[in-house]
Amino acid sequence: MPEKYSGEPGALRPFLNQCQLHCNTRPDLFPSDSPKVVFICSLLKDQAARWVSPLLENDSQTLHNYADFLVAIKTVFGPPGQRLQAERDLLHITQEIGRA
């Protein structure tokens, strides 16, 4: 089980990797995006928990798409280089949606 994540940029990648490993070892518990995102959200504390609270309270669509959630959390808490890539990924997702 991954340790709780409080928002330190340098700890985000290992945290997400541990979450991914956990989800991969229990595909019966994490058959789709939403359970994976809920699992990760349950492990957030302090600053990270405060960030995700409005998403949970408003049932944000980000919580129903694992890739979108990863982009969002990396944009906010990732190291600067990772944040820039996440912002580019988010822009690409937005453009794809706009094309449909």
N, C-alpha and C positions, 0 to 999 in steps of 0.2 A: 504494500500500500504506500503510495507516495506521501511524503510529508506535506503539511499545509503550506501554502504559498501566500506571502504577505505583500508582495509587490516589488521586491528587489530585482532590478533589471538583470543582473548577472545570474540570478537563480531561476529565471523563467525557462530557459531552454532545458536544463536538466529536469525541472518540474514537469514540463510538457512531455518530455521523453518518457519519464516514469509513468505518467498518466497513460500515454499511448501504449506502453508495454503492458500495463495493467488491463486496459481495454482489450488488447489483442489476446491476452491469455484467457479472457472470459467473454468470448463472442456471444454466448447465450445471454449474458447480462447487458451487453452493449450491441444490440443488433442493428441500431440505426444512429443517426446523428444526435438526436435529442438526449438519449441516455448518457452518451459520452460527455456532452456539454454539461448536463446536470451533475454528473460525477465530478467534473473539474470544478464547477461552481461550488460544490459542497466542500471542496478543499481550499477555498480561498478564505483568507482572514485579513484583518487590518485594512490597509489601503486597498488591496485587491477586492476584498469583500464589499467595501464601500463603493468601488467602481461598478461592480456587477449588480448591486442592489436595484438601481433604477431599471436595468434590463429585465430583472426578474419581476419587479413590481408591475411593469408594463407589458409583460409577456412578449418581449422583443423578438422579432423574426431571427435575429442573430443567434438566439438560443436554440433554434431549430435547425441550424446549419453549421456543422462542425468546422468546415473550412472558413466560413465567415467569422465564426467565433474566434478561431485561431488568429485570423488577420486582426480582428479587433483587439484581442488581448496583447498581441505582439506590438501593435501600434501604440498602445498605452504604456506597456511595461517592458518591452524589449529594449536591448541596448540600441544606441542611436542608429547603427547600420541596419539592424534588424527592423527598427521602426520605419526607416525609409523604404525598405523592401515591402513591408506590410502595407504602408500607405500606397505604394505602387500597385500592389495586389488588390487593395480595396478599390482603387480607381478603376482597375481593369474589370472587377466584378460589377461595379456601378455601370460602366460602359456596356458590358454584356447585357445587363438587365435592360438598359435603355434601348438596345438594338432590337429586342424581342418584339 
